[in-house]
């Protein structure tokens, strides 16, 4: 490999230098040597700077900075390979990021969960900042640029609200935001850029969707009428898929296809790659000779820009989605195409239609989680047996086993996101995902597994923390505190006007009690054969949103504990919001939660003396539901080893305080059982429960 030299001049030490990089300890006023992969990435960065000088906008002036957010044209949370521009340019493989390139510096912002990963993956040409802390992107640009400077960006990739906020802040120093319609990173990528995926579009049948697409469109149009809108532009891929009962394979792990949808009271226009039109798709959308409001006209993906400009002349008000929780709204390019006076910015009504699952979707979610529990029990039971037998198991090999177990279940459509198996110190990194570079073998210690599946009848997500060997008292106490937080949230009955953010302290309280916290939200909405992260529910005490729970919402409950450089714990269930049938004195409904995830907890990590009687009762009821639903399915499939393992992990917790517990004599029972002992206990419990 060649060696590239980049001279880094002396800079003033200030807060804008970024987080201290562990791999970049040499002084900034000395020559930095780039080798291997870092050399390749440095050449790409230099090529982008060349494009900034030569690839110009209509004013034919060079750019002083180039902004690159981690989005595609639809502001998707997950990206196809051809849209992984930040990964191509920087080497950073996280899913949250925003990069800025200037002629003499480059910076990237990412979430706290990805800081350690970014530090290792980025070469030393990049300054690293935490999202939400100083400096912001605008503050950094203001500190680095002179008045009259030009900041370029691809307007299709930048959410409108982000663009306007930057434009407003930079205008104070007369720095201009300039739309660059040919993406400069794509110019550097050139012929090596992977071709965009354009897989088949398939119909999501009524037995899983539970409602016809034209019924959903009618409800959406009623919303638009109430807001006095002529129509709306749907830019979110998950919303297009939900509304039309269609699914695709364009983006890994999320069953969507690239498309825009224009909904008016007289027309439905779907813009996508028309090469994938099929007779089945046309029949489903009634697209043959479509001349009325209850059929869908299929048009080429790129025609949306021409049609928006043309049709806008006849509209008085068009709803253009704005940012809400995990959705960032429409791009700057959409807004720039439309006359400002007709744009009506509001959260997409589809978000709220989709979040409240119908009865068919609710039943599908429950059934999908039972099959998911079967898959997890199969893998985790083999893991313990193989570990005791001395087999060599790595993070990646276990992740592959989990993925395979899911794919063998009925109605499986693969995984919902890359499976994370984090052993030992890796488990202390909240968003760690093993790779060939980081993969290690499992031995005695903590193992955190975070995974989920896509099924035609539902989407699952579950986290479990295991321990191979003998846990320490510190690990038992930390695990039990996380479990208590999860249980307290699951047990809650509450009035329907309660804000999700107000629930966060319930789950975090036990972790806060140990003077710790976790750097991620406690919960988020989850889709039905859709995205694993779905608006409008976000449980985080820092969240500022007014949306409340409704019956039929599904969301995650995922408290954690991370001891830096030592171990980490996360437990995650998906909860369904149910109506209790009772009324609050103010007239609001009382709602409650029901866990749909059915995977056993790690018995030897639970200190039952720390659990209250109601918490023990909840745990026993939860374990009984696992035995009833997952146990029956394991028996039906003759997976008896997994069945006995599950029975052992879900054995009864005494709800009373024994004399030994009261006197502090008793210790948590965490000794490892032999496989033979586990089988014996399982057989006895089977006779008790099923006979």
C-alpha positions as CSV (number, residue, x, y, z in Angstrom):
1,X,0.0,0.0,0.0
2,X,1.2,3.5,-0.7
3,X,1.6,6.0,2.0
4,X,-0.1,9.4,1.8
5,X,1.3,12.4,3.7
6,X,-1.0,15.2,4.8
7,X,0.5,18.2,6.5
8,X,-1.7,19.5,9.3
9,X,-1.0,23.0,10.3
10,X,-1.0,24.3,13.9
11,X,-4.5,25.2,15.2
12,X,-5.7,27.0,18.1
13,X,-6.8,24.7,20.9
14,X,-10.5,25.2,21.6
15,X,-13.7,23.2,22.0
16,X,-14.1,23.0,18.2
17,X,-11.2,20.6,17.9
18,X,-13.5,17.7,18.8
19,X,-13.3,14.7,21.0
20,X,-9.8,13.5,21.8
21,X,-9.1,10.7,19.4
22,X,-7.5,7.6,20.9
23,X,-5.7,6.6,17.6
24,X,-4.6,10.2,16.9
25,X,-2.3,11.1,19.8
26,X,0.5,12.8,17.9
27,X,0.7,16.6,17.8
28,X,-1.4,18.3,15.2
29,X,1.6,20.4,14.0
30,X,3.4,17.3,12.7
31,X,3.0,15.3,9.6
32,X,0.2,12.7,9.8
33,X,1.0,9.5,7.9
34,X,-1.9,7.6,6.4
35,X,-1.5,3.9,5.4
36,X,-3.8,1.1,4.1
37,X,-7.5,1.8,4.4
38,X,-6.8,5.2,6.0
39,X,-4.8,6.1,2.9
40,X,-7.8,5.1,0.6
41,X,-10.2,7.2,2.7
42,X,-7.8,10.2,2.6
43,X,-7.7,10.1,-1.2
44,X,-11.5,10.1,-1.3
45,X,-11.6,13.1,1.0
46,X,-9.1,14.9,-1.2
47,X,-11.0,14.0,-4.4
48,X,-14.2,15.5,-2.8
49,X,-12.3,18.7,-2.1
50,X,-11.3,18.8,-5.7
51,X,-14.9,18.4,-6.7
52,X,-15.8,21.3,-4.4
53,X,-13.4,23.5,-6.4
54,X,-14.3,22.3,-9.9
55,X,-17.9,21.0,-9.7
56,X,-19.9,24.2,-9.4
57,X,-23.4,25.4,-9.0
58,X,-25.2,27.6,-11.5
59,X,-23.2,30.6,-10.3
60,X,-19.9,28.8,-11.2
61,X,-18.2,29.6,-7.9
62,X,-16.3,27.0,-5.9
63,X,-17.6,25.7,-2.6
64,X,-16.0,26.5,0.7
65,X,-17.7,23.6,2.5
66,X,-19.9,20.6,1.7
67,X,-22.5,19.1,4.0
68,X,-23.3,15.4,3.9
69,X,-26.1,14.0,6.1
70,X,-26.7,10.3,6.5
71,X,-30.0,10.2,4.5
72,X,-31.3,9.2,1.2
73,X,-33.9,11.2,-0.8
74,X,-36.6,10.0,1.5
75,X,-34.8,10.7,4.7
76,X,-34.8,7.0,5.5
77,X,-33.3,5.7,8.8
78,X,-31.8,2.7,7.0
79,X,-30.0,3.0,3.6
80,X,-29.3,0.8,0.6
81,X,-25.6,0.3,-0.2
82,X,-25.6,2.9,-3.0
83,X,-26.8,5.5,-0.5
84,X,-24.1,4.8,2.1
85,X,-22.2,8.0,1.2
86,X,-20.8,8.7,4.6
87,X,-19.5,5.1,4.9
88,X,-17.8,5.4,1.5
89,X,-16.2,8.8,2.3
90,X,-15.2,8.2,5.9
91,X,-15.3,4.5,6.7
92,X,-17.7,5.1,9.6
93,X,-20.3,2.3,9.6
94,X,-22.7,3.7,12.2
95,X,-26.3,4.6,11.3
96,X,-26.4,8.1,12.7
97,X,-24.0,10.8,11.3
98,X,-23.6,14.1,9.7
99,X,-20.4,15.2,8.0
100,X,-19.0,18.5,6.9
101,X,-15.9,18.8,4.6
102,X,-13.9,22.1,4.3
103,X,-10.7,22.6,2.3
104,X,-8.6,22.4,5.4
105,X,-10.7,20.4,7.9
106,X,-13.4,17.8,8.1
107,X,-15.8,17.0,10.9
108,X,-18.4,14.4,11.7
109,X,-21.2,14.4,14.3
110,X,-22.7,11.2,15.7
111,X,-24.8,10.0,18.6
112,X,-23.2,9.2,21.9
113,X,-23.8,5.5,21.3
114,X,-21.5,5.5,18.2
115,X,-18.6,7.7,19.5
116,X,-16.3,4.9,20.4
117,X,-17.0,3.1,17.1
118,X,-16.5,6.3,15.1
119,X,-13.2,7.0,17.0
120,X,-11.9,3.6,15.8
121,X,-13.2,3.7,12.2
122,X,-12.4,7.3,11.2
123,X,-8.9,8.3,10.2
124,X,-7.2,11.3,11.8
125,X,-8.3,13.8,9.1
126,X,-11.7,13.8,10.8
127,X,-12.7,15.7,13.9
128,X,-15.3,13.9,15.9
129,X,-18.3,15.6,17.8
130,X,-21.2,14.4,19.7
131,X,-24.7,15.2,18.3
132,X,-26.5,17.6,20.6
133,X,-23.4,19.1,22.1
134,X,-21.3,22.2,21.2
135,X,-20.4,22.9,18.6
136,X,-23.4,22.3,16.4
137,X,-22.8,22.0,12.6
138,X,-23.7,25.7,12.2
139,X,-21.3,26.8,15.0
140,X,-18.5,24.8,13.5
141,X,-19.0,26.3,10.1
142,X,-19.2,29.8,11.5
143,X,-15.9,29.2,13.3
144,X,-14.1,27.9,10.2
145,X,-15.5,30.1,7.4
146,X,-15.3,33.7,6.4
147,X,-18.2,35.9,5.5
148,X,-19.5,35.3,1.9
149,X,-18.5,31.7,2.0
150,X,-20.6,29.1,0.3
151,X,-21.8,25.8,1.9
152,X,-23.1,23.3,-0.7
153,X,-25.3,20.3,-0.1
154,X,-27.6,18.0,-2.1
155,X,-31.1,19.3,-1.4
156,X,-32.6,15.9,-1.9
157,X,-30.7,14.5,1.1
158,X,-31.2,17.4,3.5
159,X,-34.5,17.6,5.5
160,X,-36.1,21.0,4.9
161,X,-36.1,21.9,8.6
162,X,-32.4,21.2,8.8
163,X,-31.7,23.3,5.8
164,X,-33.8,26.3,7.0
165,X,-32.2,26.1,10.5
166,X,-28.6,26.1,9.0
167,X,-29.5,28.8,6.5
168,X,-30.9,31.0,9.3
169,X,-27.8,30.6,11.6
170,X,-25.3,31.0,8.8
171,X,-27.0,34.1,7.4
172,X,-25.8,36.0,10.5
173,X,-22.3,35.9,8.9
174,X,-23.5,36.2,5.3
175,X,-22.6,32.5,4.7
176,X,-24.8,31.0,2.0
177,X,-26.4,27.6,1.7
178,X,-26.1,26.5,-1.9
179,X,-28.1,23.6,-3.4
180,X,-25.9,21.3,-5.5
181,X,-28.1,19.0,-7.5
182,X,-25.4,16.6,-8.6
183,X,-24.1,14.9,-5.5
184,X,-20.4,15.4,-5.2
185,X,-19.7,12.2,-3.2
186,X,-21.4,10.3,-6.1
187,X,-19.0,12.1,-8.5
188,X,-16.1,10.8,-6.4
189,X,-17.6,7.3,-6.2
190,X,-18.1,7.2,-10.0
191,X,-18.4,3.8,-11.6
192,X,-17.6,2.0,-8.4
193,X,-20.8,3.1,-6.8
194,X,-23.2,0.1,-6.5
195,X,-26.3,0.2,-8.6
196,X,-29.4,1.3,-6.7
197,X,-31.5,-1.7,-5.8
198,X,-34.9,-2.0,-7.5
199,X,-36.4,-5.3,-6.4
200,X,-39.8,-6.6,-6.9
201,X,-42.8,-5.0,-5.2
202,X,-45.1,-7.5,-3.6
203,X,-48.7,-7.1,-2.3
204,X,-49.1,-7.3,1.4
205,X,-52.3,-9.5,1.7
206,X,-55.4,-8.7,3.6
207,X,-54.8,-11.6,6.0
208,X,-51.8,-9.7,7.4
209,X,-52.7,-6.1,6.6
210,X,-56.3,-6.3,8.1
211,X,-57.5,-3.3,6.0
212,X,-57.8,-2.6,2.3
213,X,-55.6,0.1,0.9
214,X,-58.5,2.1,-0.5
215,X,-60.0,2.2,3.0
216,X,-56.7,3.6,4.3
217,X,-56.7,6.2,1.6
218,X,-60.3,7.2,2.4
219,X,-59.3,7.8,6.0
220,X,-56.3,9.8,4.9
221,X,-58.4,11.9,2.6
222,X,-60.8,12.6,5.5
223,X,-57.8,14.0,7.4
224,X,-56.8,16.2,4.5
225,X,-60.3,17.5,4.1
226,X,-60.3,18.4,7.8
227,X,-57.1,20.4,7.2
228,X,-58.6,22.0,4.0
229,X,-55.8,20.5,1.9
230,X,-56.0,19.6,-1.7
231,X,-53.6,16.7,-1.1
232,X,-50.3,15.7,0.2
233,X,-46.9,14.4,-1.0
234,X,-45.9,11.2,0.8
235,X,-42.1,11.0,0.9
236,X,-41.5,8.3,3.7
237,X,-41.0,4.9,2.2
238,X,-42.6,3.1,5.2
239,X,-45.7,5.3,4.8
240,X,-46.0,4.5,1.1
241,X,-45.7,0.8,1.9
242,X,-48.2,0.9,4.7
243,X,-50.8,3.0,2.9
244,X,-50.9,0.9,-0.3
245,X,-50.4,-2.5,1.4
246,X,-47.2,-3.1,-0.6
247,X,-43.8,-4.2,0.5
248,X,-40.3,-4.3,-1.2
249,X,-36.7,-5.3,-0.8
250,X,-34.8,-2.1,-1.8
251,X,-33.4,-1.4,1.6
252,X,-31.9,-4.1,3.8
253,X,-34.0,-5.2,6.8
254,X,-36.9,-2.8,6.1
255,X,-39.5,-4.1,3.6
256,X,-39.9,-1.0,1.5
257,X,-39.3,0.2,-2.1
258,X,-38.2,3.6,-3.3
259,X,-41.2,5.7,-4.3
260,X,-43.0,8.9,-3.8
261,X,-46.8,9.0,-3.6
262,X,-49.0,12.0,-4.4
263,X,-52.5,11.8,-2.8
264,X,-55.2,14.3,-3.9
265,X,-58.9,14.1,-3.6
266,X,-59.1,13.2,-7.3
267,X,-55.9,11.2,-8.0
268,X,-53.4,8.8,-6.6
269,X,-50.0,8.9,-8.3
270,X,-47.2,6.4,-7.4
271,X,-43.7,7.3,-8.6
272,X,-41.3,4.4,-8.7
273,X,-39.1,2.4,-11.1
274,X,-41.7,1.3,-13.6
275,X,-39.6,-1.6,-14.8
276,X,-41.0,-3.6,-11.8
277,X,-44.6,-3.2,-12.8
278,X,-46.4,-6.6,-12.8
279,X,-49.9,-7.7,-13.6
280,X,-50.4,-8.5,-9.9
281,X,-49.3,-5.0,-8.8
282,X,-51.5,-3.3,-11.4
283,X,-54.5,-5.4,-10.4
284,X,-53.9,-4.7,-6.7
285,X,-53.7,-0.9,-7.4
286,X,-56.5,-1.0,-10.0
287,X,-54.0,0.7,-12.3
288,X,-55.5,-0.5,-15.6
289,X,-57.2,2.5,-17.4
290,X,-57.1,4.5,-14.1
291,X,-59.2,7.6,-14.5
292,X,-60.8,8.1,-11.0
293,X,-59.8,8.8,-7.4
294,X,-60.0,5.1,-6.3
295,X,-57.2,3.7,-8.4
296,X,-53.4,4.4,-8.6
297,X,-51.6,5.7,-11.6
298,X,-48.1,4.4,-11.9
299,X,-45.4,6.8,-13.1
300,X,-41.7,6.8,-13.4
301,X,-39.7,7.7,-10.3
302,X,-38.1,10.9,-11.7
303,X,-41.4,12.3,-13.0
304,X,-42.4,13.5,-9.5
305,X,-40.5,16.7,-9.9
306,X,-42.1,17.7,-13.2
307,X,-45.6,16.8,-11.9
308,X,-45.2,18.7,-8.7
309,X,-44.3,21.8,-10.6
310,X,-47.2,21.4,-13.0
311,X,-49.9,20.3,-10.6
312,X,-48.9,22.9,-8.0
313,X,-50.5,25.6,-10.3
314,X,-53.9,24.1,-9.5
315,X,-53.6,23.6,-5.7
316,X,-54.4,26.1,-3.0
317,X,-52.9,24.0,-0.1
318,X,-50.7,20.9,-0.2
319,X,-49.7,19.1,3.0
320,X,-45.9,18.6,3.1
321,X,-44.8,16.4,6.0
322,X,-42.7,18.0,8.7
323,X,-40.4,16.5,11.3
324,X,-42.0,14.3,14.0
325,X,-40.0,12.1,16.5
326,X,-38.1,9.7,14.3
327,X,-39.3,11.1,11.0
328,X,-37.5,14.2,9.6
329,X,-40.2,15.3,7.1
330,X,-39.7,16.2,3.5
331,X,-36.5,17.2,1.8
332,X,-35.4,20.7,0.9
333,X,-35.7,19.6,-2.7
334,X,-39.4,19.0,-2.3
335,X,-40.0,22.4,-0.7
336,X,-37.8,24.1,-3.4
337,X,-40.0,22.6,-6.1
338,X,-43.3,23.9,-4.7
339,X,-44.6,27.5,-4.5
340,X,-44.1,28.6,-0.9
341,X,-47.7,29.9,-0.6
342,X,-49.3,26.5,-1.1
343,X,-47.1,24.5,1.3
344,X,-48.9,23.4,4.5
345,X,-46.4,21.9,6.9
346,X,-47.8,19.4,9.4
347,X,-46.9,15.9,10.7
348,X,-48.0,13.2,8.2
349,X,-51.4,11.8,9.3
350,X,-50.2,8.4,8.0
351,X,-47.9,8.2,11.0
352,X,-50.8,8.0,13.4
353,X,-53.0,5.8,11.2
354,X,-50.1,3.3,11.0
355,X,-49.1,3.4,14.7
356,X,-52.6,2.2,15.9
357,X,-52.6,-1.3,14.7
358,X,-56.0,-2.9,13.7
359,X,-57.2,-6.2,15.2
360,X,-55.6,-8.3,12.5
361,X,-52.2,-6.6,12.9
362,X,-52.4,-6.9,16.7
363,X,-53.0,-10.6,16.6
364,X,-50.2,-10.9,14.0
365,X,-47.7,-9.1,16.2
366,X,-48.6,-11.4,19.1
367,X,-48.2,-14.5,16.9
368,X,-44.9,-13.3,15.4
369,X,-43.5,-12.8,18.9
370,X,-44.4,-16.3,19.9
371,X,-42.5,-17.7,16.9
372,X,-39.6,-15.3,17.6
373,X,-39.5,-16.6,21.2
374,X,-39.2,-20.2,19.8
375,X,-36.3,-19.1,17.7
376,X,-34.5,-17.4,20.6
377,X,-35.1,-20.4,22.9
378,X,-33.7,-22.8,20.3
379,X,-30.4,-20.8,19.9
380,X,-29.9,-19.8,23.6
381,X,-30.5,-23.4,24.8
382,X,-27.8,-24.7,22.4
383,X,-25.5,-21.8,23.5
384,X,-25.4,-22.9,27.1
385,X,-25.0,-26.6,26.2
386,X,-22.2,-25.9,23.7
387,X,-20.4,-23.5,26.1
388,X,-20.4,-26.2,28.9
389,X,-19.1,-28.7,26.3
390,X,-16.2,-26.4,25.5
391,X,-17.2,-25.5,21.9
392,X,-15.6,-22.5,20.3
393,X,-18.3,-19.8,19.7
394,X,-17.7,-16.3,18.4
395,X,-19.9,-13.2,18.4
396,X,-20.4,-13.5,14.7
397,X,-21.1,-17.2,14.7
398,X,-23.8,-16.8,17.4
399,X,-25.3,-13.9,15.4
400,X,-25.5,-16.1,12.3
401,X,-27.2,-18.8,14.3
402,X,-29.8,-16.4,15.6
403,X,-30.5,-15.1,12.1
404,X,-30.8,-18.6,10.8
405,X,-33.2,-19.7,13.6
406,X,-35.5,-16.7,12.7
407,X,-35.5,-17.5,9.0
408,X,-36.7,-21.0,9.6
409,X,-39.9,-19.7,11.3
410,X,-43.2,-19.5,9.5
411,X,-43.9,-16.2,7.7
412,X,-40.3,-15.1,8.2
413,X,-38.9,-12.3,6.0
414,X,-35.4,-12.2,7.6
415,X,-34.1,-9.9,10.3
416,X,-35.2,-6.4,11.3
417,X,-31.7,-5.0,11.8
418,X,-28.2,-6.4,12.0
419,X,-28.0,-8.8,14.9
420,X,-25.7,-7.7,17.7
421,X,-23.9,-10.2,19.9
422,X,-21.6,-8.3,22.3
423,X,-19.3,-10.3,24.6
424,X,-17.5,-8.9,27.6
425,X,-16.1,-5.4,27.2
426,X,-18.0,-5.1,23.9
427,X,-21.3,-5.3,25.8
428,X,-20.4,-2.0,27.4
429,X,-20.8,-0.3,24.0
430,X,-24.6,0.3,23.6
431,X,-24.6,0.0,19.8
432,X,-21.9,-2.5,19.2
433,X,-22.3,-4.8,16.2
434,X,-19.6,-7.5,15.6
435,X,-17.6,-7.4,12.4
436,X,-14.7,-9.5,11.0
437,X,-12.4,-6.9,12.5
438,X,-13.8,-6.9,16.0
439,X,-15.2,-10.5,16.3
440,X,-14.0,-12.4,19.4
441,X,-14.6,-15.7,21.0
442,X,-17.1,-16.1,23.8
443,X,-15.8,-17.3,27.2
444,X,-16.9,-16.8,30.7
445,X,-18.7,-13.5,31.1
446,X,-21.6,-11.3,30.0
447,X,-23.1,-11.7,26.6
448,X,-25.6,-9.1,25.3
449,X,-27.8,-10.1,22.4
450,X,-29.9,-7.5,20.6
451,X,-31.9,-8.8,17.6
452,X,-35.2,-8.7,15.8
453,X,-37.1,-10.3,13.0
454,X,-39.3,-9.4,10.1
455,X,-42.4,-11.5,9.7
456,X,-45.2,-11.0,7.3
457,X,-47.5,-10.6,10.3
458,X,-45.3,-8.5,12.5
459,X,-41.9,-7.0,13.4
460,X,-40.0,-8.1,16.6
461,X,-37.1,-6.7,18.6
462,X,-35.7,-8.3,21.8
463,X,-32.6,-7.8,23.9
464,X,-31.4,-10.3,26.5
465,X,-28.2,-10.4,28.6
466,X,-26.8,-13.8,29.5
467,X,-23.9,-14.9,31.6
468,X,-21.7,-17.8,30.7
469,X,-20.1,-19.0,33.9
470,X,-20.4,-17.5,37.4
471,X,-21.6,-13.9,37.6
472,X,-20.3,-11.5,40.2
473,X,-22.4,-9.8,42.9
474,X,-22.0,-6.5,41.0
475,X,-23.3,-8.0,37.8
476,X,-26.3,-9.6,39.6
477,X,-27.2,-6.4,41.2
478,X,-26.9,-4.4,38.0
479,X,-29.0,-6.9,36.0
480,X,-31.7,-7.1,38.7
481,X,-31.9,-3.3,38.7
482,X,-32.4,-3.2,35.0
483,X,-35.0,-5.9,35.2
484,X,-36.9,-4.0,38.0
485,X,-37.0,-0.9,35.8
486,X,-38.4,-3.0,32.9
487,X,-41.0,-4.6,35.2
488,X,-42.1,-1.3,36.7
489,X,-42.9,0.2,33.2
490,X,-44.6,-3.0,32.1
491,X,-46.9,-3.1,35.2
492,X,-48.1,0.5,34.8
493,X,-51.8,1.5,34.5
494,X,-52.2,5.1,33.5
495,X,-54.6,7.7,32.0
496,X,-54.4,8.0,28.2
497,X,-53.3,11.7,28.3
498,X,-50.0,10.8,29.9
499,X,-47.0,11.8,27.8
500,X,-44.5,8.9,27.0
501,X,-41.5,11.0,28.2
502,X,-43.1,11.0,31.7
503,X,-42.7,7.3,31.9
504,X,-39.0,7.3,31.5
505,X,-38.2,7.7,35.2
506,X,-40.0,4.5,36.0
507,X,-37.5,2.4,34.0
508,X,-34.5,4.5,34.8
509,X,-35.1,4.9,38.5
510,X,-33.4,1.7,39.6
511,X,-30.4,2.4,37.4
512,X,-30.3,6.0,38.6
513,X,-30.3,4.6,42.1
514,X,-26.9,3.1,41.4
515,X,-25.7,6.5,40.2
516,X,-25.7,5.3,36.6
517,X,-27.7,5.9,33.4
518,X,-27.9,4.6,29.8
519,X,-27.3,6.7,26.7
520,X,-30.4,5.7,24.7
521,X,-34.1,6.1,25.0
522,X,-36.2,3.6,27.1
523,X,-38.6,3.0,24.2
524,X,-39.7,3.7,20.7
525,X,-42.6,2.7,18.5
526,X,-42.3,-0.5,16.4
527,X,-44.0,-1.3,13.1
528,X,-46.0,-4.2,11.8
529,X,-43.8,-5.8,9.1
530,X,-42.2,-2.4,8.7
531,X,-39.5,-0.4,10.4
532,X,-38.3,-1.5,13.8
533,X,-38.2,2.1,14.9
534,X,-41.5,4.0,14.3
535,X,-43.0,7.3,15.3
536,X,-44.8,8.8,17.2
537,X,-43.8,7.0,20.5
538,X,-40.4,7.9,22.1
539,X,-39.8,7.2,25.8
540,X,-37.0,9.5,26.8
541,X,-37.0,12.2,29.4
542,X,-35.2,14.5,27.0
543,X,-37.9,14.1,24.3
544,X,-40.1,17.1,23.6
545,X,-43.3,15.8,22.0
546,X,-47.0,16.0,22.8
547,X,-48.1,12.7,21.3
548,X,-49.7,10.1,23.7
549,X,-50.3,6.4,23.8
550,X,-53.4,4.9,22.1
551,X,-54.8,1.4,22.3
552,X,-53.1,-0.8,19.6
553,X,-49.8,1.0,19.7
554,X,-46.7,-1.2,20.1
555,X,-43.4,0.0,21.4
556,X,-40.2,-1.2,23.0
557,X,-39.2,-1.2,26.7
558,X,-35.4,-1.3,26.9
559,X,-33.6,-0.1,30.0
560,X,-29.9,-0.8,30.3
561,X,-26.7,-0.5,32.3
562,X,-23.2,0.0,30.8
563,X,-20.0,0.0,32.8
564,X,-17.4,1.5,30.5
565,X,-14.6,-1.0,29.7
566,X,-16.2,-3.8,31.7
567,X,-19.7,-5.1,30.8
568,X,-23.1,-4.0,29.7
569,X,-26.7,-5.1,30.3
570,X,-29.8,-4.4,28.2
571,X,-33.2,-6.0,28.5
572,X,-35.9,-5.3,25.9
573,X,-39.5,-6.4,25.4
574,X,-42.1,-5.1,23.0
575,X,-45.3,-3.9,24.7
576,X,-48.8,-3.6,23.4
577,X,-51.0,-0.8,24.7
578,X,-54.4,-2.2,25.8
579,X,-57.6,-0.6,27.1
580,X,-58.5,-1.6,30.7
581,X,-62.1,-0.6,30.2
582,X,-61.9,1.7,33.2
583,X,-62.2,5.5,33.3
584,X,-60.1,8.1,35.0
585,X,-62.0,10.6,37.2
586,X,-61.3,13.2,34.5
587,X,-63.0,11.1,31.8
588,X,-59.8,9.8,30.2
589,X,-59.5,6.1,29.6
590,X,-57.2,4.0,31.8
591,X,-54.6,2.2,29.6
592,X,-52.2,-0.6,30.4
593,X,-49.4,-2.6,28.8
594,X,-49.1,-6.2,27.8
595,X,-45.7,-7.7,26.9
596,X,-45.8,-9.5,23.6
597,X,-42.1,-10.5,23.7
598,X,-41.9,-14.0,25.2
599,X,-38.2,-14.9,25.9
600,X,-36.9,-16.0,29.3
601,X,-34.7,-13.8,31.5
602,X,-31.3,-15.0,32.8
603,X,-32.3,-16.8,36.0
604,X,-28.9,-16.8,37.7
605,X,-28.6,-13.0,37.3
606,X,-31.8,-12.2,39.2
607,X,-31.5,-11.4,42.9
608,X,-35.0,-12.2,44.0
609,X,-34.5,-10.5,47.4
610,X,-34.4,-7.1,45.5
611,X,-37.8,-7.7,43.9
612,X,-41.0,-6.5,45.6
613,X,-43.9,-8.9,45.9
614,X,-45.8,-7.3,42.9
615,X,-42.6,-7.5,40.8
616,X,-42.2,-11.2,41.7
617,X,-45.8,-11.8,40.7
618,X,-45.3,-10.0,37.4
619,X,-42.3,-12.2,36.7
620,X,-44.2,-15.4,37.6
621,X,-47.1,-14.4,35.4
622,X,-44.7,-13.5,32.5
623,X,-42.9,-16.8,32.9
624,X,-46.3,-18.7,32.9
625,X,-47.2,-17.0,29.6
626,X,-43.8,-18.1,28.1
627,X,-44.5,-21.7,29.2
628,X,-48.0,-21.6,27.8
629,X,-47.4,-20.0,24.4
630,X,-43.7,-20.6,23.5
631,X,-43.7,-24.0,25.4
632,X,-46.6,-25.3,23.5
633,X,-45.0,-24.3,20.2
634,X,-41.7,-25.9,21.1
635,X,-43.4,-29.1,22.0
636,X,-45.4,-29.1,18.8
637,X,-42.1,-28.7,16.9
638,X,-40.5,-31.5,19.0
639,X,-37.8,-29.0,20.1
640,X,-37.5,-30.7,23.5
641,X,-34.0,-29.6,24.5
642,X,-35.1,-26.0,24.0
643,X,-38.3,-26.8,25.8
644,X,-36.6,-28.1,28.9
645,X,-34.1,-25.2,28.9
646,X,-37.1,-22.8,28.7
647,X,-38.9,-24.5,31.6
648,X,-35.8,-24.3,33.8
649,X,-35.3,-20.6,33.0
650,X,-39.0,-19.8,33.8
651,X,-39.3,-21.6,37.1
652,X,-41.4,-20.1,39.8
653,X,-40.1,-17.3,42.1
654,X,-41.5,-17.5,45.7
655,X,-43.5,-14.4,46.2
656,X,-43.2,-14.5,50.0
657,X,-40.1,-13.6,52.0
658,X,-38.6,-16.7,53.6
659,X,-37.1,-16.6,57.1
660,X,-33.7,-17.1,55.5
661,X,-34.3,-14.1,53.2
662,X,-35.5,-12.0,56.1
663,X,-32.4,-12.7,58.1
664,X,-30.1,-12.1,55.1
665,X,-28.8,-15.7,55.1
666,X,-30.1,-16.6,51.7
667,X,-28.0,-15.7,48.6
668,X,-29.2,-15.5,45.0
669,X,-29.1,-18.9,43.4
670,X,-26.9,-18.4,40.4
671,X,-24.9,-21.7,40.4
672,X,-24.8,-23.2,37.0
673,X,-27.0,-26.2,36.6
674,X,-25.7,-29.2,34.6
675,X,-27.6,-30.0,31.5
676,X,-28.9,-33.2,33.2
677,X,-30.2,-31.2,36.2
678,X,-31.9,-28.7,33.9
679,X,-33.6,-31.5,32.0
680,X,-34.8,-33.1,35.2
681,X,-36.2,-29.8,36.4
682,X,-37.8,-29.2,33.1
683,X,-39.5,-32.6,33.0
684,X,-40.9,-32.2,36.5
685,X,-42.2,-28.7,35.7
686,X,-43.7,-30.0,32.5
687,X,-45.7,-32.6,34.4
688,X,-46.9,-30.0,36.9
689,X,-47.9,-27.4,34.2
690,X,-49.3,-29.5,31.4
691,X,-50.9,-32.4,33.4
